[in-house]
Amino acid sequence: MASAQSEMRSCLQGGILSRQWSTYVLVVAAATLMLVTGWALVHVQSKRERNLAIEAAQQKSLSSAIALEQYVARTLEGADLVTRHLADVYLRSGKLHAFRRPTVPVIVKDVVPSGSTYGSLSVISPAGDVLATSDPRASKPVNISRTSSFRLQARHAGQELVIGPPDDTRKPGEAFIHLTRRVLDAKGRTLGFVEVQIRPRDLSSFNETLRFDPTDLISVIGLDGITRVRREGNLISYGQDLSGRLVMQMQMRHPNGSYLGPSSLDGHVRYFSHRRLARYPIFVTAGTSEAVALDPVNQRSAIYKSIMALVTVVSVLLVLIILSQVRQRNAHASSLSAANARLRAAQRIAKVGDWTYDPTSRSLLWSDELCTMYERDVTRDEFQMEEYLEYLDQDGREAVDEMLALVLESGAPQSCEVKATLPSGLVKDRQLTANPIGFENGIVSSIVGTDQDITAEKLVQTLQEQVNKLSRVDAMNIMASTLAHELMQPLTAASNYLAASKVFLGRSESSSRIMAMNAVASAQSSTDTAVNIIGRARAMTRMERRRREPFELARLLAETADALVREKVCSAQWIKSDIASDADLLWGDRVQVQQVLTNVLKNACEAAAPQKRPVVKLRASRRADGFVEIRVSDNGGGVQFKDDIFSPLRSTKSAGLGLGLSISRTIVEYHGGRIWLEDTSSSGTTIVFTVSAEPHDRQ
């Protein structure tokens, strides 16, 4: 039999463990799938937004490059037309052939419309003499044969437009890009040169409405590697030599292309687009910062990852909670199954019997265990209800009759408690439960129930009531100790004042009468303090709301120190204070806070008294949470029980009750603050407590 039961328990536990592990795997797999899916979505979304940001940056660079290309092309084509017009009007027509020697240039007017990007226009002889110019300030002969732009043009034999690098040799402090063209006659002889000047900044101002970020870059660069203009944000520069740099390498490979790389001058990584002008040896480039383009994407990606990390942490915690609940549930199921098995085997030990009642015949059928509990022969397990009622007193009989009547009337389970007297004379407390069977058409065919011995529970309940009474008595003893400890100081002071009054009144001097009156007033004040202490103690026991009011810490400290000096606990020179201006006003029960301050200062003074120069320091500062932190330090020898100095009946003084700091902690915490031992050593002790500085209740 035992072997069969053991085998059955093993099979049952094996099935529970199998279901438990299946549940674990299912929960972990679902959570893992959810988290993997979430992280995958974060990765895909971040990658998609990154690609869109890169595409937008590339498109921005390409659009800027195209716009700059069109603007520069239009500017150069306009300069080309102007130079051709000047060549026809002033050189091929022979209009300036008479000027064979240096002379004041002829002023050219109305050749270029006002408001254009072009600077001055010039007609130059083969020797470099300026024959005509649109600069109205020209008032003397000018020869430019030594300038770099003239020498550059002189090296080109053709008639194409030459776009020189920015040059400031003609007008120091102001650079110009010189666009020059050689003019030939019908026999191929050089008649001279025509020139148009453009400021570099005008070549970069292709769209005034375009928003230009500080890291955006546009450049106009010659195929010779010299920048005609470079604009980064609103900073314009020119003349840099980029020969052999990355930008020139990429231009030579792909005249019209895009790439990601560092700038040749500042190293800033940008998305570049460059385009070469078809008719001129020059190209334009535009760059958008990679960091600026991807910064919003990276920020959003960080937010996505932070959210997903939080979801991961929460999911892991939920999985752990779920697994813990599953484990507890399975453990409970296993325990319940084992308990049911043990219950069937231990019914006899439990002494819980069951019974069946037939309402028609009023007959009872008891289980063997129930017969044993009532000291009845198990063979006499079937008998009439009247025979059972003989075990009960009058109240018990009425309770059983009422319970059965309610079950028959309502068809609902009922219960009651009775006292049964056994044949041996023992009296047992019994709890009966009754459940209807076959309640159809308002008729109960049978009633089954249980009968349980609750004598032990009743005994425990009685003992608990006695313990509660003893607890209330103990609480009254603690209150008496508290009042004795707290009332000792004001009552002792009042007694001393009254004794002094008797001495003063026995003298005849008027000054003695005044001193007696002052002593009586002080005794009255001490008596009022004792009355207030009793009132506060009663309010604390009744959990009444305390009267809160503002009061000054400095004044409270002065009164407390004066009382300690009068009681000869310390000298006035021992106590030093440092109260911040915003920490002087406190809010609370003034008398109770003074009790705390008195206890802490008195302990500090007594600890410092053996020293050669006793020092007790009080510092107060305002905290951000609306509380004032009061710190009391002494230079005494420290305390022994630093782990539980606030526990009641634990004192470091031979004559102490060990209630002072315990009461102080109760008062401080009752006001919503805290008190703690910050430091203690052979060089002194520091105790800190907090008091509210704002008019609010922290109970």
Secondary structure, 3 states (H helix, E strand, C coil): CHHHHHHHHHHHHHHHHHHHHHHHHHHHHHHHHHHHHHHHHHHHHHHHHHHHHHHHHHHHHHHHHHHHHHHHHHHHHHHHHHHHHHHHHHHHCCCCCCCCCCCCCEECCCCCCCCCCEEEEEEECCCCEEEEECCCCCCCCCECCCCHHHHHHHCCCCCCCEECCCECCCCCCCCEEEEEEEEECCCCCEEEEEEEEECHHHHHCCCCCCCCCCCCEEEEEECCCEEEEEEECCEEECCCECCCCHHHHHHHHCCCEEEEEECCCCCCEEEEEEEECCCCCEEEEEEEEHHHHHHHHHHHHHHHHHHHHHHHHHHHHHHHHHHHHHHHHHHHHHHHHHHHHHHHHCHHHHCEEEEEEECCCCEEEECHHHHHHCCCCCCCCEEEHHHHHCCECHHHHHHHHHHHHHHHHHCCCEEEEEEEECCCCCEEEEEEEEEEECCECCECCEEEEEEEECHHHHHHHHHHHHHHHHHHHHHHHHHHHHHHHHHHHHHHHHHHHHHHHHHHHCCCCHHHHHHHHHHHHHHHHHHHHHHHHHHHHHHHHCCCCCCCEEEEHHHHHHHHHHHHHHCCCCCCCCEEEEECHHHCEEEECHHHHHHHHHHHHHHHHHHHCCCCCCCEEEEEEECCCCEEEEEEEECCCCCCCCCCCCCCCCCCCCCCCCCHHHHHHHHHHHCCCCEEEEEEECCEEEEEEEEECCCCCCC
